[in-house]
Amino acid sequence: MPAQKPTVIASLPREFRRRAPLAWVGQAFLILLAVGAAYLIISKAWKEPLLLVQNLLDGLKLGFVYALIALGYTMVYGIVKLINFAHGDVFMVGSFTSFFAVTRFNLHQWPQMIFPSIPPGISVVLGSLTVILLARIVCTVRAVTIARVAYKPLRDAPRIAALITAIGVSFFLEYLGNLHFVYSPRFIPYKSPFDTVAWYIQGGIHRVMPGVETPVNSITFSNIFLLIMAASILVLIVLQFIVRRTKMGIAMRATSFDKPTARLMGISVDRVISFTFAIGAAFAGLGGVLYAIAYASINALLGIMPGLKAFVSAVLGGIGSIPGAFVGALIMGQAEALTMGYISTPMRDAVAFTILIIVLLVRPTGIFGEPDKEKA
């Protein structure tokens, strides 16, 4: 009989074989932590099912916002293999751009000022779309400038150099925004370009009247939730169409697979990378405006936690996968909302990064990710 090949474990040095079982200690601890949190949430949710539905709706609203940021993360990584940690701060720039457009320039009222006889509903829609468009343009210009100035010179450098640069750019944008003559170090109340309308569900759908409390044991939602959901789904569809059905999408996929060969085939790799940064920043700018409208408060450090959680969402779904980033963001939103509703509000950040650790331990490629294959 032919001699059997030694297993991988048997071929390892003895000191590594002694340490291998210790790896299960950390994994077992995380599993017990996850099981305990799940038991706590289920036991409380069972007693108040309507509260569970309300928390799930809140988680969807948060998850759809994270999706708009996570799509930019996953696109840039898929093309450049760079974790662009400054992406969350581009999201913050979108919030402040819309804030100044509304409060200082009244940009949301331009249709009514130019055409006084225009119907109020059409004026609100056109004005709000103009504010969102301006925020997306500013974010796009900011992201493309960062890519050209900070990342392009390091394109052929080791990945760690580009990663450290991304962290540096992120800190630069955050603390530049903290200056009084740029944005502000304070939390600023956000003025929405349109009025919030809320409804509650109890024996039908009813509008919440101003100054009137909603009935007990009812489920509430608003036009902002519907807008965020529609915008996120539309962005996903548009992005999938661009990647799968357009020439630029083909060039993006070719560049992602093999940059030198893409150049030999006549593809402008620099143009593709700039387009990737631009479209990702446009989505982040849209997310920044919607987040500010939904939560009505902004500050110069706004992009840190949403940006990091969107990154975790991209890793969870499989970084480099567009549907994966979207699904991972929805899961992250649900985890955060359920943690706030049933465990503790300060624990929501800890849960987000615990999910990251568990994913890296159990399935580093994420839900939709595939292991890297060696090229022939």
Buried (B, 14 or more C-beta within 10 A) or exposed (E): EEEEEEEEEEEBEEEEEEEEEEEEEEEEEBBEEBEEBEEBBEEBBEEBEEBBEBBBBBBBBBBBBBBBBBBBBBBBBBBBEBBBBBBBBBBBBBBBBBBBBBBEEEBBBBBBEEEEEEEEEEBBBBBBEBBBBBBBBBBBEBBBEBBBEBBBEBBEEEEEEBBEBBEEBBEBBBEEBBEEEEBBEEEBEBEBBBEEEBBBBBEEEBEBEEEEEBEEEBBBBBBBBEBBBEBBEEBBEEBBEBBEEEEBBEBBBBBBEEBEEBBEEEBEBBEBBBBBBBBBBBBBBBBBBBBBBBBBEBBBBBBBBBBBBBBBBBBBBBBBBBBBBBBBBBBBBBBBBBBBBBBEEEBBBEBBEBBBEBBEEEEEBBBBBEEEEEEE
